Amino acid sequence: MSTLARRLLAEFVGTALLVCVVVGSGIAAQQLSPDDVGLQLLENSTATVFGLAVLILIFGPVSGAHFNPVVSAADWLAGRRRGTGLSTTELPAYIGAQLIGGMLGAVLANIMFDLSALQISGRDRVTTGHLVGEVVATAGLIAVIFALARSGRAALSAAAVGTYIGAAYWFTSSTSFANPAVTVGRIFSDTFAGIAPASVPAFITAQIIGGALGLALIVTLYPDTPDTANNVVVPHADDDRPLR
């Protein structure tokens, strides 16, 4: 199997498991604490923090552990002038693997909790505050990831990214989706963790804007950011040589 195929498999499985963690812990929280939304959010965010950190450790050396189309797009954009980061042909492949993985991850979570495998959320989340929250959450995520790569601390990404997302669950009004693949996947969960299809375009637009703002900030602060695009989220294979 070529390195690119392994990388796509890692992005597919990693994103599927990430959404499974988010949705599954949301379902469990709703069942365990049906009358306490704050406790539900604590349970959901705690599982996501640890799950995301572990997934980055497992899949990062293979694909970089992007698990997020905005991260992949920023990686591609940052590396254009220096020939680093994802190539123009790799970017859509990464995004496709992430989106498909996200949808299947939600279905897997539904099945594990004996719910209907295919369901559509009715949870409308679009307000001005929520969209601003998504811009802030995504900008912060991109800033954390690229600052660590640029400063030679990408090895800390599992802990730092997990911690940031856990914090953003609480300090943003949207509870920090910050990821189009996760957003699309959560359409298929009609639970505490779900999002109605009508809310998705606005959320993804806010995430794209946030990603662009976060990358612009980091490029301004760290002008040599393109040199380290291959280290996002963590250093990974970028050719067809066997992984070691």
SERO-4910 file (N, C-alpha, C, O; in steps of 0.05 Angstrom, whole numbers):
BEGIN
 pado doro    nc1    nc2    nc3   cac1   cac2   cac3    cc1    cc2    cc3    oc1    oc2    oc3
  Met    A     17    -24      0      0      0      0     18     25      0     37     26     15
  Ser    A     12     44    -17     28     68    -18     24     85      7      5     81     22
  Thr    A     43    103     11     41    121     35     16    137     34      3    141     54
  Leu    A      9    148     10    -16    164      8    -40    148     16    -58    158     30
  Ala    A    -42    123      7    -64    106     15    -65    102     45    -87    103     57
  Arg    A    -42     97     57    -42     94     86    -51    120    100    -65    119    120
  Arg    A    -42    142     89    -49    168    101    -79    173     99    -92    182    119
  Leu    A    -91    166     77   -120    169     74   -135    151     92   -156    158    103
  Leu    A   -125    126     95   -138    107    113   -137    118    142   -156    116    157
  Ala    A   -114    129    149   -111    141    176   -130    164    180   -142    166    202
  Glu    A   -133    181    160   -152    204    162   -181    194    164   -197    205    179
  Phe    A   -187    174    148   -215    163    149   -221    150    176   -241    157    188
  Val    A   -204    132    185   -209    119    210   -208    138    233   -224    138    252
  Gly    A   -188    156    233   -184    175    255   -208    194    258   -217    199    280
  Thr    A   -218    204    235   -241    222    236   -266    207    244   -282    217    260
  Ala    A   -269    182    235   -292    166    243   -292    162    273   -313    164    286
  Leu    A   -269    155    284   -268    150    313   -271    176    329   -283    176    350
  Leu    A   -261    198    318   -266    224    331   -295    231    334   -305    238    355
  Val    A   -310    228    311   -338    233    312   -353    213    330   -372    220    343
  Cys    A   -344    188    329   -355    168    346   -352    175    376   -370    172    392
  Val    A   -329    186    383   -324    195    410   -343    218    417   -355    218    438
  Val    A   -344    238    399   -361    262    404   -390    254    407   -404    261    426
  Val    A   -400    239    387   -428    231    387   -435    211    409   -454    213    424
  Gly    A   -418    191    411   -422    170    431   -422    181    459   -440    173    475
  Ser    A   -404    198    466   -403    210    493   -427    229    497   -436    232    519
  Gly    A   -436    241    475   -460    258    477   -485    242    483   -502    250    499
  Ile    A   -487    219    470   -510    201    475   -508    190    504   -528    190    518
  Ala    A   -485    182    512   -482    172    540   -488    193    560   -501    188    580
  Ala    A   -479    218    555   -484    240    573   -514    245    576   -524    250    597
  Gln    A   -528    244    553   -556    249    553   -571    228    569   -591    233    582
  Gln    A   -562    203    567   -575    181    581   -568    181    611   -585    175    627
  Leu    A   -543    188    617   -534    187    645   -544    211    661   -549    209    685
  Ser    A   -546    234    648   -553    259    662   -575    274    647   -570    296    637
  Pro    A   -598    262    645   -619    273    628   -630    300    636   -641    315    620
  Asp    A   -626    307    661   -637    332    671   -616    354    677   -623    374    690
  Asp    A   -592    349    669   -570    368    676   -553    373    651   -535    358    645
  Val    A   -559    395    636   -545    400    612   -516    407    617   -498    399    601
  Gly    A   -510    421    639   -482    427    645   -466    402    650   -443    401    641
  Leu    A   -477    382    664   -463    357    668   -460    342    642   -439    329    638
  Gln    A   -480    343    625   -477    330    599   -454    342    583   -438    327    571
  Leu    A   -451    368    584   -429    381    569   -402    374    581   -383    370    567
  Leu    A   -401    372    608   -376    363    621   -368    335    613   -345    330    607
  Glu    A   -387    317    612   -382    289    605   -374    288    575   -355    274    568
  Asn    A   -388    302    558   -382    303    530   -354    314    524   -338    303    508
  Ser    A   -348    337    537   -322    350    531   -299    334    543   -277    333    530
  Thr    A   -302    321    566   -280    305    577   -273    282    560   -249    277    555
  Ala    A   -293    268    550   -288    245    532   -274    255    506   -256    241    496
  Thr    A   -283    278    496   -271    288    471   -242    296    475   -225    290    458
  Val    A   -235    308    497   -207    316    503   -189    292    502   -169    292    488
  Phe    A   -196    271    517   -179    248    518   -179    232    492   -158    222    483
  Gly    A   -203    229    480   -205    215    455   -189    227    433   -174    213    419
  Leu    A   -191    254    430   -176    267    409   -146    265    413   -131    261    394
  Ala    A   -137    268    438   -108    266    443    -97    239    436    -76    236    424
  Val    A   -112    218    443   -103    191    437   -103    186    407    -84    173    396
  Leu    A   -123    196    393   -124    192    364   -101    206    350    -91    196    330
  Ile    A    -94    230    359    -71    243    347    -45    227    352    -29    225    333
  Leu    A    -42    215    375    -19    199    380    -18    174    362      3    166    353
  Ile    A    -41    162    357    -42    138    341    -37    143    312    -21    130    299
  Phe    A    -51    163    301    -52    167    272    -34    189    262    -28    192    238
  Gly    A    -24    206    281     -8    229    273     17    222    257     22    235    236
  Pro    A     33    202    265     57    195    249     51    185    221     69    185    204
  Val    A     26    177    215     20    167    189     10    190    171     20    194    149
  Ser    A    -10    205    180    -23    225    163    -20    254    173    -28    272    159
  Gly    A    -10    257    197    -10    284    210    -33    287    228    -34    307    244
  Ala    A    -53    269    227    -77    271    245    -92    297    242    -97    311    261
  His    A    -98    304    217   -113    329    212   -142    325    222   -152    341    238
  Phe    A   -155    304    212   -183    298    219   -202    321    215   -223    322    227
  Asn    A   -194    340    198   -209    366    197   -203    379    170   -180    386    165
  Pro    A   -223    383    153   -218    396    127   -206    424    129   -191    432    111
  Val    A   -212    439    150   -201    466    153   -171    464    158   -155    480    148
  Val    A   -163    445    175   -135    441    180   -120    432    155    -98    443    149
  Ser    A   -132    414    140   -119    405    115   -117    428     95    -97    431     81
  Ala    A   -138    444     92   -138    466     73   -117    487     82   -103    498     65
  Ala    A   -115    492    108    -94    511    117    -66    500    112    -48    515    105
  Asp    A    -63    474    116    -37    461    111    -29    464     82     -6    470     75
  Trp    A    -49    459     64    -44    462     35    -37    491     28    -18    496     14
  Leu    A    -53    510     39    -49    538     32    -22    549     43     -8    563     29
  Ala    A    -15    541     67     10    551     79     34    541     64     55    555     63
  Gly    A     32    518     52     56    506     39     59    511      9     77    501     -3
  Arg    A     40    527     -3     41    530    -32     67    542    -42     77    532    -62
  Arg    A     78    562    -30    102    575    -40    127    559    -37    146    562    -52
  Arg    A    128    542    -17    152    527    -10    151    498    -18    170    483    -14
  Gly    A    128    489    -29    126    461    -36    124    442    -12    131    419    -14
  Thr    A    113    452     10    110    436     34     80    432     38     63    442     23
  Gly    A     73    417     59     45    412     65     32    394     44     46    381     28
  Leu    A      5    393     44    -10    376     25     -8    387     -3     -6    412     -7
  Ser    A     -7    369    -22     -7    378    -50    -36    383    -59    -55    377    -45
  Thr    A    -39    395    -83    -65    402    -93    -82    377    -98   -106    377    -97
  Thr    A    -69    355   -105    -84    329   -109    -90    315    -83   -110    301    -80
  Glu    A    -73    319    -63    -77    306    -37   -100    319    -21   -114    305     -6
  Leu    A   -103    345    -24   -123    360     -8   -151    349    -11   -163    342      9
  Pro    A   -162    346    -36   -189    336    -38   -191    307    -28   -212    299    -18
  Ala    A   -170    291    -31   -171    264    -21   -172    263      9   -188    248     21
  Tyr    A   -157    280     22   -158    283     52   -186    291     60   -198    278     78
  Ile    A   -197    311     48   -223    322     56   -245    301     51   -263    297     68
  Gly    A   -244    286     29   -263    265     24   -262    243     45   -283    234     54
  Ala    A   -238    235     52   -235    214     72   -246    224     99   -259    208    114
  Gln    A   -241    249    106   -250    260    131   -281    261    132   -293    254    152
  Leu    A   -293    271    111   -322    274    110   -336    247    112   -356    244    127
  Ile    A   -327    228     96   -339    201     97   -335    188    124   -353    176    135
  Gly    A   -311    191    135   -305    180    162   -323    193    183   -333    179    201
  Gly    A   -328    219    181   -344    233    201   -373    222    200   -385    218    222
  Met    A   -384    218    177   -411    208    175   -413    179    186   -432    173    201
  Leu    A   -394    162    179   -395    135    188   -390    133    218   -400    115    232
  Gly    A   -374    152    229   -370    152    258   -395    157    274   -399    144    295
  Ala    A   -412    174    264   -437    180    277   -456    155    276   -469    148    296
  Val    A   -456    142    253   -472    118    250   -463     96    269   -479     83    282
  Leu    A   -437     93    272   -425     74    290   -434     79    319   -441     61    334
  Ala    A   -433    105    327   -441    112    354   -471    106    359   -478     95    380
  Asn    A   -487    111    339   -516    105    341   -520     75    346   -536     67    363
  Ile    A   -506     59    331   -509     30    332   -500     20    360   -513      3    372
  Met    A   -478     31    370   -468     22    396   -488     26    418   -489     11    437
  Phe    A   -504     48    416   -523     54    437   -551     45    430   -571     55    441
  Asp    A   -553     26    411   -578     13    404   -599     34    394   -623     31    399
  Leu    A   -589     54    381   -607     74    368   -609     68    339   -594     51    328
  Ser    A   -628     80    325   -630     77    296   -603     86    283   -593    108    289
  Ala    A   -592     69    266   -566     74    254   -567    100    238   -548    116    239
  Leu    A   -588    104    223   -591    128    206   -612    146    217   -636    139    218
  Gln    A   -604    169    227   -623    189    238   -612    216    231   -589    220    225
  Ile    A   -630    236    231   -623    263    224   -630    281    247   -652    280    258
  Ser    A   -612    298    255   -616    315    278   -636    337    273   -638    347    250
  Gly    A   -651    343    293   -670    366    291   -661    389    309   -676    407    314
  Arg    A   -635    389    317   -625    409    336   -614    433    321   -592    433    311
  Asp    A   -630    454    319   -622    479    305   -603    494    323   -610    500    346
  Arg    A   -580    501    313   -559    514    329   -551    542    319   -534    555    332
  Val    A   -563    551    298   -554    576    286   -565    601    301   -589    606    300
  Thr    A   -547    615    313   -552    642    323   -527    658    317   -506    647    310
  Thr    A   -529    685    319   -505    701    315   -482    693    334   -459    692    326
  Gly    A   -490    689    359   -470    682    379   -456    656    372   -432    653    375
  His    A   -471    636    364   -460    610    357   -440    612    333   -419    600    334
  Leu    A   -447    628    314   -429    631    290   -404    646    298   -382    639    288
  Val    A   -406    666    314   -382    680    324   -365    660    340   -340    660    339
  Gly    A   -378    643    356   -364    623    372   -349    604    354   -326    597    360
  Glu    A   -360    596    331   -346    579    313   -322    592    300   -301    579    295
  Val    A   -325    618    293   -302    632    282   -279    633    303   -256    627    296
  Val    A   -286    639    327   -265    641    349   -253    613    354   -229    611    356
  Ala    A   -270    593    356   -260    566    362   -241    556    340   -220    545    346
  Thr    A   -249    560    315   -232    550    293   -207    566    290   -186    554    284
  Ala    A   -209    592    293   -184    609    291   -164    600    312   -141    599    307
  Gly    A   -174    596    336   -156    587    358   -144    560    353   -120    556    358
  Leu    A   -160    542    342   -149    515    336   -127    516    315   -106    504    319
  Ile    A   -131    531    294   -110    534    273    -86    547    285    -63    540    279
  Ala    A    -90    567    301    -67    581    314    -51    563    331    -26    563    330
  Val    A    -64    547    347    -50    528    365    -33    508    348    -10    504    353
  Ile    A    -46    496    328    -33    475    312     -8    486    297     13    475    298
  Phe    A    -12    509    284     10    520    267     32    533    284     55    533    276
  Ala    A     25    544    307     45    556    324     63    534    335     88    537    337
  Leu    A     51    511    343     67    489    353     86    478    331    109    472    336
  Ala    A     75    475    307     92    465    285    115    484    279    138    476    275
  Arg    A    109    510    278    129    530    271    151    532    292    174    536    286
  Ser    A    144    528    317    163    532    339    176    506    347    190    505    368
  Gly    A    173    485    331    186    460    336    175    444    359    189    427    371
  Arg    A    150    449    366    137    435    389    113    418    380     95    414    396
  Ala    A    114    409    355     91    393    345     87    368    361     64    357    361
  Ala    A    107    358    375    104    334    391     84    339    414     73    320    426
  Leu    A     79    364    421     60    370    442     31    373    432     13    379    447
  Ser    A     27    368    406      1    374    394    -21    357    406    -43    367    409
  Ala    A    -16    332    412    -37    315    423    -48    327    448    -73    329    451
  Ala    A    -31    335    466    -40    347    491    -52    375    487    -73    381    498
  Ala    A    -38    391    471    -47    419    468    -73    421    452    -91    436    460
  Val    A    -76    406    431   -100    407    415   -124    396    430   -145    408    431
  Gly    A   -120    374    444   -141    363    460   -150    382    482   -173    385    487
  Thr    A   -130    394    495   -136    413    517   -151    438    506   -170    447    518
  Tyr    A   -142    448    483   -155    471    472   -184    465    465   -202    481    471
  Ile    A   -189    443    452   -216    436    444   -234    432    469   -257    441    470
  Gly    A   -222    420    490   -237    417    515   -245    444    527   -267    447    537
  Ala    A   -226    462    527   -232    489    537   -252    503    520   -270    517    531
  Ala    A   -250    500    494   -268    515    476   -296    504    477   -315    519    471
  Tyr    A   -300    479    486   -327    469    491   -342    488    510   -366    492    508
  Trp    A   -326    500    529   -338    516    550   -337    546    545   -356    560    554
  Phe    A   -316    556    532   -315    585    529   -327    596    503   -329    620    499
  Thr    A   -336    578    485   -350    587    461   -380    579    464   -386    558    475
  Ser    A   -397    596    453   -426    591    454   -434    567    438   -455    555    443
  Ser    A   -418    560    417   -425    539    399   -416    511    409   -422    491    397
  Thr    A   -401    511    431   -388    487    442   -367    476    423   -361    452    423
  Ser    A   -356    493    406   -331    488    391   -333    463    373   -319    443    378
  Phe    A   -349    464    352   -348    443    332   -321    446    318   -305    427    317
  Ala    A   -315    470    306   -289    477    295   -279    458    274   -255    455    270
  Asn    A   -297    443    260   -288    422    242   -311    414    224   -331    403    233
  Pro    A   -309    420    198   -331    413    180   -338    383    179   -361    376    176
  Ala    A   -318    365    181   -323    337    181   -339    328    205   -358    312    203
  Val    A   -332    339    228   -347    333    253   -375    345    251   -395    333    259
  Thr    A   -377    369    240   -403    382    236   -422    365    219   -445    361    226
  Val    A   -412    356    196   -428    340    178   -435    313    192   -458    304    190
  Gly    A   -416    301    205   -422    276    219   -444    279    240   -460    261    243
  Arg    A   -444    301    254   -463    305    275   -492    310    265   -511    310    281
  Ile    A   -495    314    239   -522    314    227   -536    288    233   -561    288    236
  Phe    A   -521    266    234   -533    240    235   -537    230    264   -538    206    269
  Ser    A   -539    248    283   -544    242    311   -566    260    321   -562    284    325
  Asp    A   -590    249    325   -613    265    335   -612    264    365   -632    255    378
  Thr    A   -590    273    377   -586    272    406   -574    299    415   -572    318    400
  Phe    A   -564    299    440   -551    322    451   -528    332    433   -523    356    432
  Ala    A   -515    314    419   -491    321    404   -497    329    375   -479    337    360
  Gly    A   -522    328    367   -529    332    339   -531    361    330   -530    379    346
  Ile    A   -533    364    304   -538    391    292   -556    387    268   -552    369    252
  Ala    A   -576    404    265   -595    402    243   -581    409    217   -564    426    216
  Pro    A   -589    395    195   -577    401    169   -578    430    161   -559    440    149
  Ala    A   -599    444    168   -602    472    160   -581    490    174   -575    512    164
  Ser    A   -570    481    196   -550    497    211   -522    493    200   -504    508    206
  Val    A   -518    471    185   -491    464    177   -478    484    158   -454    490    163
  Pro    A   -490    494    137   -476    512    119   -465    537    134   -443    545    128
  Ala    A   -481    548    152   -472    572    167   -449    565    185   -429    580    187
  Phe    A   -450    541    198   -428    533    215   -402    529    199   -381    538    208
  Ile    A   -404    515    176   -380    510    161   -369    536    150   -344    540    148
  Thr    A   -386    555    142   -376    581    132   -361    595    155   -340    606    150
  Ala    A   -372    595    179   -358    607    202   -332    593    207   -312    607    214
  Gln    A   -331    567    204   -306    552    209   -285    560    188   -261    562    195
  Ile    A   -293    563    163   -274    571    142   -263    599    148   -239    604    145
  Ile    A   -280    617    155   -271    644    162   -252    643    186   -231    656    186
  Gly    A   -259    628    206   -241    625    229   -215    613    222   -194    622    232
  Gly    A   -215    593    205   -190    581    197   -172    601    182   -148    601    187
  Ala    A   -184    617    165   -168    637    150   -157    658    169   -134    666    165
  Leu    A   -172    666    188   -162    686    207   -140    675    224   -120    688    230
  Gly    A   -143    650    233   -123    637    250    -97    634    234    -75    639    245
  Leu    A    -98    626    209    -74    622    193    -61    649    187    -37    652    188
  Ala    A    -77    669    181    -66    696    176    -51    706    200    -30    718    198
  Leu    A    -62    702    224    -48    710    249    -21    696    252     -1    709    258
  Ile    A    -21    670    248      4    655    252     25    662    231     48    665    237
  Val    A     17    666    206     36    674    185     48    701    191     71    706    185
  Thr    A     32    719    203     42    745    211     61    743    234     82    756    234
  Leu    A     54    726    254     72    723    277     97    707    271    118    712    281
  Tyr    A     93    686    254    115    668    247    118    668    216    106    650    203
  Pro    A    133    686    205    135    688    175    145    663    162    139    659    138
  Asp    A    160    646    176    170    621    164    151    597    167    160    574    164
  Thr    A    126    602    173    107    581    176    106    561    153    104    537    158
  Pro    A    108    570    127    107    551    105    129    529    106    125    508     96
  Asp    A    151    535    119    173    516    120    166    491    137    178    470    134
  Thr    A    146    494    154    140    473    173    112    461    168    101    447    185
  Ala    A    101    465    144     74    455    138     73    424    140     52    413    146
  Asn    A     95    411    135     95    382    136     93    371    165     89    347    169
  Asn    A     95    389    184     93    381    212     66    385    224     63    383    249
  Val    A     46    390    208     18    395    217      1    370    215      1    358    193
  Val    A    -13    361    235    -13    370    263     13    360    276     24    373    294
  Val    A     23    337    268     49    327    277     64    317    252     52    312    232
  Pro    A     91    315    253    106    306    230     97    278    221     90    261    237
  His    A     96    275    194     85    250    183     98    244    156    112    261    145
  Ala    A     92    220    146    104    212    120     93    229     98     69    235     98
  Asp    A    110    237     79    101    253     57    111    243     30    111    258     10
  Asp    A    119    218     29    127    206      3    121    176      5    108    167     23
  Asp    A    131    161    -15    124    132    -16    145    114     -4    145     90     -9
  Arg    A    163    125     12    181    108     26    167     95     49    149    107     61
  Pro    A    174     70     56    161     57     78    163     73    104    184     85    109
  Leu    A    142     72    120    143     85    146    161     69    165    161     44    164
  Arg    A    176     83    181    194     69    200    188     76    229    201     67    247
***
